């Protein structure tokens, strides 16, 4: 027996003995494409390295969500082609970065956001109506669901499968992700939409 271990309380000895029985879980991941996934993938890869079994559900047409050795990928058909998706993302990015009058930029960005939101809803409908995939998910007995709540699809799927859900908060409207995590969020070095602020701090904003 290791030195000092014999003097440990019985409860501690019991907890130490149970550490060897700990098992990795089976995680269902419902991501959101774009930069949201690029951030989330780092967490997914780390979970896989920790021994968890990871299944990612995503549409066949996507910008960044691609098969990987770190997870099992289950794909479903979506509402648009690869070319249409790329054009939509390019138009959105252009509208986000262009200069001009506030109201004009706001209305343009709103239209692009509405388009992307409608596509997300349509993609979710394709997923939920895919009987073969839903049956597979129902029979897979996942322990939890990991999702990005900027799209409600993962939350809906977690409710259907009766799974506890874990949210990856990033880019949530109204800064709710910063409110939830209580992270520092000063506008002096975090650029904001429509603020025309850059990533360079000024004395005025210190």
PyMOL commands that set and color helices and strands:
alter all, ss='L'
color gray80, all
select helices_A, chain A and resi 5-7+10-19+35-49+82-97+102-128+131-139+153-161+173-181+203-205
alter helices_A, ss='H'
color red, helices_A
select strands_A, chain A and resi 26-30+53-59+72-76+144-147+164-167
alter strands_A, ss='S'
color yellow, strands_A
deselect
rebuild
show_as cartoon
